[in-house]
Amino acid sequence: MSQKTQTPSTLNAADAVHRSLVQVLFVGVFMAALDSAIVGPVLPALRAAFDIDNRTVGLLSTVFSLSSMCSTALMAYFSDRHGRRPVYLASVALFAIGSLCIAAAPSFDLLLISRAIQGIGAGGIAPVASAVIGDVFTAERRGRILGLIGATHGMAFVLGPPLATALTSTLGWRWLFLVNIPVALVVLWLGARSLPGQRSDAAPGPIDTAGISVTLLFLLCLVMGISRLPDSATGLLLWPWFLAASGVLLAALVVIEKRQAQPLIPIELFENRQLAFVYVLTLGVGLSMGGIVFLTTIATLAYGVSIEYAGLALLPLVLCSIVGSMAAGRLLNRLGARNMVIFGFGLLTLGYLQSAVPQTGFTAFVLASVLVGIGLGVVVSGALRTIAIDEAPLALRGSAQGLINIFNAVGTLLAVTCISAIADFEGGGLTGFSHAYLALGLSMLMMLPVAFGLKRKSKDSVTKPAASVGT
């Protein structure tokens, strides 16, 4: 008779492998998140090192965002075709290579190219990590792990600036990127041993080269149109043309992907009502993340906080986002993803609407920051990713997670652009920012009916057997 029960030693061994796997995923995602958090403090050193202006040094963030956004869909696509392990390890390796090239870059042009390589690697880390969690862990354990992964961004923004300041003032800015190398090597070594090695039994079909090409062009035009970078560089009104081109490319992409056997962007994911809601809500999450950027400006304009200490005004927000994300991950199975998302967007609505009324005083501003922090932590904790894991077919799980990252990035970029545009339109003062945050609060309110459209219980309520790891 076959042995169906596991011995204690077997269970302990499996738990040890799972712990190692969580460490690999957490450190990889945290490494990529930390790199985004340290860039801001190092910009003055880069301006001095390469004798460039603010607009030029700002390309560092734009190049990273664009390259990571474009690579997200590619890495998720290849992880569905060829397995999670090789794609995750390749992403970490590219991130490390980019970091090494940045540290050794003799010119700003090579620095931008290196930053693009780093962005390509970073784009694959988070979505593939989320797909691995869906593949390996049971529904009961996913929430806590996704909550931990979701808290990485808050942790990065707490630890990143002081780490950047310390290393830049002692060893130099290049060491900010060199420290990624040993961390990446450890992740690669542990990941090769603990990441799941299985892939689909079906032979992968031809690569969707047409879909890849059109998707990259679409994202390029979309980012150029939203950010208005070509307008700033040339002085011409170009952003409407880029947005129009992105609309044409999007229509072409839908036609192309419907004809592909294994499309880069599976259109069938959007035909699932729950997944469609998830992507709309993820866009809202991105809007809420982008809204954080200018809260320090409100603190300086409305309450006289000095520029040097403006970042400290966001410390309650960041700390609350960490606590909110980890707590929401623990409560996810008990309360359900739908309730967590509704609660999170409710807090974001209240927080951003309060931020639009600076006349209520600094204490109310801090309270609003706390609400935004907890709300953001809840919505990034893994509830939306859990729904995507449950609803997407196993063969498309990586692509479903990749789309979450893309919608999130687009929402963040859109929020930053729109808030700055509204503020500038009204003279760049406090009134303009108040109106901008009023619009942001109302956009959070509009997300609530979508959140109420989510299922009360995911269809993956029954524990599924975990995938094997390390094989």
VEXDREN-2710 file (C-alpha; in Angstrom, 1 decimal):
% VEXDREN-2710
k/r/px/py/pz
1/MET/0.0/0.0/0.0
2/SER/1.4/3.5/-0.9
3/GLN/2.5/5.8/1.8
4/LYS/0.3/8.9/1.5
5/THR/1.3/10.6/4.8
6/GLN/4.5/12.5/5.2
7/THR/6.9/11.7/8.1
8/PRO/8.0/14.5/10.4
9/SER/11.5/14.5/8.9
10/THR/10.0/14.9/5.4
11/LEU/7.8/17.8/6.6
12/ASN/10.8/19.5/8.3
13/ALA/12.8/19.2/5.2
14/ALA/10.0/20.7/3.1
15/ASP/9.6/23.6/5.5
16/ALA/13.3/24.3/5.4
17/VAL/13.2/24.4/1.6
18/HIS/10.2/26.7/1.7
19/ARG/11.9/29.0/4.2
20/SER/14.9/29.2/1.9
21/LEU/12.6/29.9/-1.0
22/VAL/10.9/32.8/0.8
23/GLN/14.3/34.3/1.7
24/VAL/15.4/34.1/-2.0
25/LEU/12.2/35.8/-3.2
26/PHE/12.2/38.4/-0.4
27/VAL/15.8/39.4/-0.8
28/GLY/15.5/39.6/-4.6
29/VAL/12.4/41.9/-4.5
30/PHE/13.9/44.0/-1.6
31/MET/17.1/44.5/-3.5
32/ALA/15.3/45.9/-6.5
33/ALA/13.0/48.0/-4.4
34/LEU/16.0/49.4/-2.4
35/ASP/17.7/50.4/-5.5
36/SER/14.7/52.6/-6.4
37/ALA/14.8/54.2/-3.0
38/ILE/18.5/55.1/-3.0
39/VAL/18.5/56.9/-6.4
40/GLY/17.0/60.2/-5.0
41/PRO/19.7/60.9/-2.4
42/VAL/22.5/60.1/-4.9
43/LEU/21.3/62.5/-7.6
44/PRO/23.4/65.5/-6.3
45/ALA/26.5/63.4/-6.3
46/LEU/25.8/62.2/-9.9
47/ARG/25.2/65.8/-11.0
48/ALA/28.6/66.8/-9.6
49/ALA/30.4/63.7/-10.9
50/PHE/29.3/64.1/-14.5
51/ASP/28.6/67.8/-14.6
52/ILE/25.0/67.5/-15.8
53/ASP/21.8/69.5/-15.0
54/ASN/18.7/68.4/-13.2
55/ARG/16.8/67.5/-16.4
56/THR/19.6/65.2/-17.6
57/VAL/20.1/63.4/-14.3
58/GLY/16.3/62.9/-14.2
59/LEU/16.7/60.6/-17.2
60/LEU/18.1/58.0/-14.8
61/SER/14.7/57.4/-13.3
62/THR/12.9/57.5/-16.6
63/VAL/15.2/55.0/-18.3
64/PHE/14.9/52.6/-15.3
65/SER/11.1/52.9/-15.3
66/LEU/10.7/52.4/-19.0
67/SER/13.1/49.5/-19.2
68/SER/11.6/47.7/-16.2
69/MET/8.1/48.2/-17.5
70/CYS/9.0/46.8/-20.9
71/SER/10.9/43.8/-19.5
72/THR/8.1/42.9/-17.0
73/ALA/5.8/41.5/-19.8
74/LEU/8.8/39.7/-21.4
75/MET/10.1/38.1/-18.2
76/ALA/6.6/37.0/-17.1
77/TYR/6.0/35.6/-20.6
78/PHE/9.2/33.6/-20.6
79/SER/8.6/32.3/-17.1
80/ASP/5.3/30.8/-18.3
81/ARG/7.1/29.2/-21.2
82/HIS/10.4/28.1/-19.7
83/GLY/9.8/27.9/-16.0
84/ARG/10.2/30.3/-13.1
85/ARG/13.8/29.4/-12.0
86/PRO/15.8/30.3/-15.1
87/VAL/13.8/33.6/-15.6
88/TYR/14.1/34.7/-12.0
89/LEU/17.8/33.9/-11.9
90/ALA/18.3/35.6/-15.2
91/SER/16.5/38.7/-13.9
92/VAL/18.7/38.8/-10.8
93/ALA/21.8/38.3/-12.9
94/LEU/20.9/41.2/-15.3
95/PHE/20.2/43.4/-12.3
96/ALA/23.7/42.6/-10.9
97/ILE/25.4/43.1/-14.2
98/GLY/23.6/46.5/-14.6
99/SER/24.7/47.5/-11.1
100/LEU/28.3/46.6/-11.8
101/CYS/28.3/48.5/-15.1
102/ILE/26.8/51.6/-13.3
103/ALA/29.6/51.5/-10.7
104/ALA/32.2/51.3/-13.4
105/ALA/30.6/53.8/-15.9
106/PRO/33.1/56.5/-17.0
107/SER/30.4/58.6/-18.6
108/PHE/26.7/59.5/-18.1
109/ASP/25.7/57.9/-21.4
110/LEU/27.2/54.6/-20.3
111/LEU/25.5/55.1/-17.0
112/LEU/22.1/55.4/-18.7
113/ILE/22.7/52.2/-20.7
114/SER/23.8/50.4/-17.5
115/ARG/20.7/51.7/-15.7
116/ALA/18.6/50.3/-18.6
117/ILE/20.2/46.8/-18.1
118/GLN/19.5/47.1/-14.4
119/GLY/15.9/48.0/-15.1
120/ILE/15.4/45.0/-17.5
121/GLY/16.5/42.7/-14.7
122/ALA/14.4/44.5/-12.0
123/GLY/11.3/44.2/-14.2
124/GLY/11.3/40.4/-14.0
125/ILE/12.0/40.0/-10.3
126/ALA/8.7/40.9/-8.6
127/PRO/6.2/39.3/-11.1
128/VAL/8.1/36.1/-11.3
129/ALA/8.5/36.0/-7.5
130/SER/4.7/36.4/-7.1
131/ALA/4.1/33.6/-9.7
132/VAL/6.4/31.3/-7.7
133/ILE/4.5/32.0/-4.5
134/GLY/1.3/31.0/-6.4
135/ASP/2.9/27.9/-7.7
136/VAL/4.5/26.6/-4.5
137/PHE/2.5/27.7/-1.5
138/THR/-1.0/26.8/-0.5
139/ALA/-3.8/29.4/-0.3
140/GLU/-3.5/29.5/3.4
141/ARG/0.1/30.6/3.3
142/ARG/0.1/32.9/0.3
143/GLY/-1.4/35.9/2.1
144/ARG/1.3/36.1/4.8
145/ILE/4.1/35.7/2.2
146/LEU/2.7/38.2/-0.3
147/GLY/2.2/40.6/2.6
148/LEU/5.8/40.3/3.5
149/ILE/6.8/40.8/-0.2
150/GLY/4.5/43.8/-0.4
151/ALA/6.1/45.4/2.6
152/THR/9.5/45.5/0.9
153/HIS/8.8/48.9/-0.7
154/GLY/8.0/50.5/2.6
155/MET/11.1/48.9/4.2
156/ALA/13.2/50.1/1.2
157/PHE/12.1/53.7/1.6
158/VAL/12.8/53.6/5.3
159/LEU/16.3/52.1/4.9
160/GLY/17.3/53.5/1.5
161/PRO/17.9/57.2/2.1
162/PRO/20.0/56.8/5.2
163/LEU/22.0/54.0/3.6
164/ALA/22.5/56.1/0.5
165/THR/23.6/59.1/2.5
166/ALA/26.0/57.0/4.6
167/LEU/27.7/55.2/1.7
168/THR/27.9/58.3/-0.5
169/SER/29.5/60.4/2.2
170/THR/32.0/57.8/3.2
171/LEU/32.9/55.4/0.3
172/GLY/31.3/57.3/-2.7
173/TRP/28.2/56.9/-4.8
174/ARG/29.5/54.0/-6.8
175/TRP/29.4/51.7/-3.7
176/LEU/25.6/52.1/-3.6
177/PHE/25.5/49.9/-6.7
178/LEU/28.5/47.7/-5.9
179/VAL/26.8/46.4/-2.7
180/ASN/24.2/44.8/-5.0
181/ILE/26.8/42.3/-6.3
182/PRO/27.4/40.1/-3.3
183/VAL/23.6/40.2/-2.4
184/ALA/22.8/39.1/-6.0
185/LEU/25.4/36.3/-5.9
186/VAL/23.8/34.9/-2.7
187/VAL/20.4/35.1/-4.3
188/LEU/21.6/33.3/-7.4
189/TRP/23.3/30.6/-5.3
190/LEU/20.3/29.9/-3.0
191/GLY/17.8/30.4/-5.9
192/ALA/19.5/27.7/-8.0
193/ARG/18.9/25.3/-5.1
194/SER/15.4/26.2/-3.9
195/LEU/13.5/27.7/-6.8
196/PRO/11.0/25.4/-8.6
197/GLY/12.4/24.0/-11.7
198/GLN/9.2/22.6/-13.3
199/ARG/7.8/24.0/-16.5
200/SER/4.8/23.3/-18.7
201/ASP/4.7/19.8/-20.1
202/ALA/3.5/21.2/-23.5
203/ALA/6.2/22.2/-25.9
204/PRO/6.4/26.0/-26.2
205/GLY/5.1/27.4/-29.4
206/PRO/6.7/30.1/-31.5
207/ILE/7.7/33.2/-29.7
208/ASP/5.3/36.1/-30.2
209/THR/7.7/38.4/-31.9
210/ALA/5.0/40.6/-33.4
211/GLY/3.3/41.0/-30.0
212/ILE/6.6/41.8/-28.3
213/SER/7.5/44.4/-30.9
214/VAL/4.1/46.2/-30.8
215/THR/4.0/46.0/-27.0
216/LEU/7.4/47.6/-26.6
217/LEU/6.4/50.4/-29.0
218/PHE/3.1/50.9/-27.2
219/LEU/4.7/51.2/-23.8
220/LEU/7.4/53.6/-25.2
221/CYS/4.7/55.9/-26.8
222/LEU/2.6/55.7/-23.7
223/VAL/5.4/56.6/-21.3
224/MET/6.6/59.4/-23.7
225/GLY/3.0/60.8/-23.9
226/ILE/2.3/60.7/-20.2
227/SER/5.7/62.0/-19.0
228/ARG/5.9/64.6/-21.8
229/LEU/9.7/64.1/-22.0
230/PRO/9.9/64.8/-25.7
231/ASP/8.1/68.1/-25.1
232/SER/10.6/69.1/-22.5
233/ALA/13.5/68.2/-24.6
234/THR/12.4/69.8/-27.9
235/GLY/10.0/72.6/-26.7
236/LEU/7.4/71.2/-29.1
237/LEU/3.9/70.0/-28.3
238/LEU/4.4/66.3/-29.0
239/TRP/2.6/64.4/-26.1
240/PRO/-0.8/64.3/-27.9
241/TRP/0.8/62.6/-30.8
242/PHE/2.5/60.0/-28.7
243/LEU/-0.7/59.2/-26.9
244/ALA/-2.6/59.0/-30.2
245/ALA/0.1/56.6/-31.5
246/SER/-0.2/54.5/-28.3
247/GLY/-3.9/54.2/-28.9
248/VAL/-3.4/53.0/-32.5
249/LEU/-0.7/50.5/-31.3
250/LEU/-3.0/49.2/-28.5
251/ALA/-5.7/48.5/-31.0
252/ALA/-3.2/46.7/-33.2
253/LEU/-1.9/44.8/-30.3
254/VAL/-5.3/43.4/-29.5
255/VAL/-5.8/42.2/-33.0
256/ILE/-2.3/40.6/-33.1
257/GLU/-2.5/38.9/-29.7
258/LYS/-5.9/37.3/-30.5
259/ARG/-4.3/35.5/-33.4
260/GLN/-1.3/34.2/-31.4
261/ALA/-1.1/30.7/-30.0
262/GLN/1.0/31.9/-27.1
263/PRO/0.6/35.7/-26.9
264/LEU/2.8/38.0/-24.9
265/ILE/-0.3/39.8/-23.6
266/PRO/-3.1/37.1/-23.3
267/ILE/-6.3/38.9/-24.2
268/GLU/-8.3/36.2/-22.5
269/LEU/-7.1/37.5/-19.1
270/PHE/-9.1/40.7/-19.7
271/GLU/-12.1/38.6/-20.6
272/ASN/-12.2/37.4/-17.0
273/ARG/-14.3/39.9/-15.1
274/GLN/-12.4/39.4/-11.9
275/LEU/-9.0/39.9/-13.5
276/ALA/-10.3/43.0/-15.4
277/PHE/-11.3/44.5/-12.0
278/VAL/-7.9/43.6/-10.6
279/TYR/-6.1/45.5/-13.3
280/VAL/-8.3/48.6/-12.9
281/LEU/-7.7/48.5/-9.2
282/THR/-4.0/48.0/-9.7
283/LEU/-4.0/51.2/-11.8
284/GLY/-5.6/52.8/-8.8
285/VAL/-2.8/51.4/-6.6
286/GLY/-0.3/53.0/-8.9
287/LEU/-2.2/56.3/-8.7
288/SER/-2.0/56.2/-4.9
289/MET/1.7/55.4/-5.0
290/GLY/2.4/58.3/-7.3
291/GLY/0.4/60.6/-5.0
292/ILE/3.0/60.2/-2.2
293/VAL/5.6/62.0/-4.3
294/PHE/4.2/65.5/-3.7
295/LEU/3.1/65.2/-0.1
296/THR/6.4/66.6/1.0
297/THR/5.7/69.6/-1.1
298/ILE/2.5/70.2/0.7
299/ALA/4.4/69.9/4.0
300/THR/6.8/72.7/2.9
301/LEU/4.2/75.0/1.4
302/ALA/1.5/74.7/4.0
303/TYR/3.4/74.1/7.3
304/GLY/6.8/75.6/6.7
305/VAL/8.7/72.3/7.0
306/SER/12.2/72.9/5.7
307/ILE/13.3/71.2/2.6
308/GLU/16.1/69.4/4.4
309/TYR/13.6/67.7/6.8
310/ALA/10.6/67.4/4.4
311/GLY/11.3/63.7/3.9
312/LEU/10.8/63.1/7.7
313/ALA/7.2/64.2/7.3
314/LEU/6.5/61.0/5.4
315/LEU/8.0/58.7/8.0
316/PRO/4.6/58.0/9.6
317/LEU/3.3/57.1/6.2
318/VAL/6.1/54.7/5.3
319/LEU/6.1/53.0/8.7
320/CYS/2.3/52.6/8.6
321/SER/2.6/51.1/5.1
322/ILE/5.0/48.4/6.3
323/VAL/2.7/47.6/9.3
324/GLY/-0.4/47.7/7.1
325/SER/1.1/45.4/4.4
326/MET/2.3/42.7/6.9
327/ALA/-0.9/42.9/9.0
328/ALA/-3.1/42.6/5.8
329/GLY/-1.2/39.6/4.7
330/ARG/-1.9/37.8/8.0
331/LEU/-5.6/38.8/7.8
332/LEU/-6.1/38.0/4.1
333/ASN/-7.3/34.4/4.5
334/ARG/-9.6/35.3/7.4
335/LEU/-11.2/38.4/6.0
336/GLY/-10.9/37.8/2.2
337/ALA/-9.2/39.7/-0.5
338/ARG/-12.4/41.7/-1.4
339/ASN/-12.8/43.1/2.1
340/MET/-9.1/44.0/2.3
341/VAL/-9.2/45.9/-1.0
342/ILE/-12.3/47.8/0.0
343/PHE/-10.8/48.7/3.3
344/GLY/-7.5/49.8/1.7
345/PHE/-9.1/52.1/-0.9
346/GLY/-11.5/53.5/1.8
347/LEU/-8.5/54.6/3.8
348/LEU/-6.8/56.0/0.7
349/THR/-9.9/58.0/-0.1
350/LEU/-10.1/59.5/3.3
351/GLY/-6.3/60.2/3.5
352/TYR/-6.0/61.9/0.2
353/LEU/-9.2/64.0/0.6
354/GLN/-7.8/65.2/3.9
355/SER/-4.5/66.0/2.2
356/ALA/-6.4/68.3/-0.1
357/VAL/-7.5/70.5/2.8
358/PRO/-4.1/71.8/4.3
359/GLN/-6.0/74.5/6.3
360/THR/-6.8/71.9/8.9
361/GLY/-3.3/72.0/10.3
362/PHE/-0.2/69.8/10.5
363/THR/-1.7/67.3/12.9
364/ALA/-4.5/66.6/10.4
365/PHE/-1.8/66.2/7.7
366/VAL/0.0/63.6/9.7
367/LEU/-3.3/61.8/10.4
368/ALA/-3.9/61.8/6.6
369/SER/-0.5/60.4/6.0
370/VAL/-1.2/57.6/8.5
371/LEU/-4.4/56.8/6.6
372/VAL/-2.7/56.8/3.3
373/GLY/0.2/54.6/4.7
374/ILE/-2.1/52.0/6.1
375/GLY/-4.3/52.0/3.0
376/LEU/-1.4/51.7/0.7
377/GLY/0.1/48.9/2.7
378/VAL/-3.2/47.0/2.6
379/VAL/-3.7/47.3/-1.2
380/VAL/-0.1/46.3/-2.0
381/SER/-0.1/43.5/0.6
382/GLY/-1.0/40.8/-1.9
383/ALA/-4.9/40.8/-2.0
384/LEU/-5.0/41.7/-5.7
385/ARG/-2.1/39.4/-6.6
386/THR/-3.9/36.6/-4.7
387/ILE/-7.0/37.1/-6.9
388/ALA/-4.9/37.1/-10.0
389/ILE/-3.2/33.8/-8.9
390/ASP/-6.6/32.2/-8.2
391/GLU/-8.3/33.5/-11.4
392/ALA/-5.6/33.1/-14.0
393/PRO/-4.9/29.7/-15.7
394/LEU/-1.7/28.1/-14.4
395/ALA/-0.1/28.5/-17.8
396/LEU/-0.7/32.2/-17.8
397/ARG/0.0/32.9/-14.1
398/GLY/3.3/34.7/-14.8
399/SER/1.7/37.0/-17.5
400/ALA/-1.2/37.8/-15.1
401/GLN/1.3/38.9/-12.4
402/GLY/3.3/40.9/-15.0
403/LEU/0.3/42.9/-16.0
404/ILE/-0.2/43.9/-12.4
405/ASN/3.3/45.5/-12.4
406/ILE/2.6/47.2/-15.7
407/PHE/-0.7/48.7/-14.6
408/ASN/0.9/49.7/-11.3
409/ALA/3.8/51.5/-13.1
410/VAL/1.4/53.3/-15.5
411/GLY/-0.7/54.5/-12.6
412/THR/2.3/55.8/-10.7
413/LEU/3.5/57.7/-13.8
414/LEU/0.1/59.0/-14.5
415/ALA/-0.4/60.3/-11.0
416/VAL/3.0/62.1/-10.9
417/THR/2.3/63.8/-14.3
418/CYS/-1.3/64.8/-13.6
419/ILE/-0.6/66.2/-10.1
420/SER/2.3/68.3/-11.3
421/ALA/0.3/69.4/-14.4
422/ILE/-2.7/70.6/-12.2
423/ALA/-0.4/72.3/-9.7
424/ASP/1.6/74.1/-12.5
425/PHE/-1.6/75.1/-14.3
426/GLU/-2.6/77.0/-11.1
427/GLY/0.8/78.6/-10.5
428/GLY/2.6/75.8/-8.7
429/GLY/1.4/76.9/-5.3
430/LEU/-0.6/75.3/-2.5
431/THR/-4.0/75.9/-4.2
432/GLY/-2.9/73.9/-7.2
433/PHE/-1.7/71.0/-5.1
434/SER/-4.9/71.1/-3.1
435/HIS/-7.0/70.7/-6.2
436/ALA/-4.7/68.0/-7.5
437/TYR/-5.1/66.0/-4.3
438/LEU/-8.8/66.5/-4.4
439/ALA/-8.8/64.9/-7.8
440/LEU/-6.7/62.1/-6.5
441/GLY/-9.0/61.5/-3.5
442/LEU/-12.0/61.3/-5.8
443/SER/-10.1/58.8/-8.1
444/MET/-9.6/56.6/-5.0
445/LEU/-13.3/56.9/-4.3
446/MET/-14.1/55.8/-7.8
447/MET/-12.1/52.6/-7.1
448/LEU/-14.5/51.5/-4.4
449/PRO/-17.4/50.4/-6.7
450/VAL/-14.8/48.3/-8.6
451/ALA/-13.6/46.8/-5.4
452/PHE/-17.2/45.9/-4.4
453/GLY/-17.4/44.0/-7.7
454/LEU/-14.8/41.5/-6.6
455/LYS/-15.9/38.1/-5.5
456/ARG/-16.5/37.5/-1.8
457/LYS/-14.5/34.3/-1.9
458/SER/-11.9/33.3/-4.5
459/LYS/-12.5/30.1/-6.4
460/ASP/-9.2/28.8/-5.0
461/SER/-10.7/28.2/-1.6
462/VAL/-9.5/24.6/-1.5
463/THR/-5.9/24.0/-0.7
464/LYS/-4.0/22.9/-3.8
465/PRO/-0.9/20.7/-3.6
466/ALA/2.2/22.8/-3.6
467/ALA/4.6/22.5/-6.5
468/SER/7.9/20.8/-5.9
469/VAL/10.9/23.1/-5.4
470/GLY/14.5/22.7/-6.0
471/THR/14.1/20.1/-8.7
END
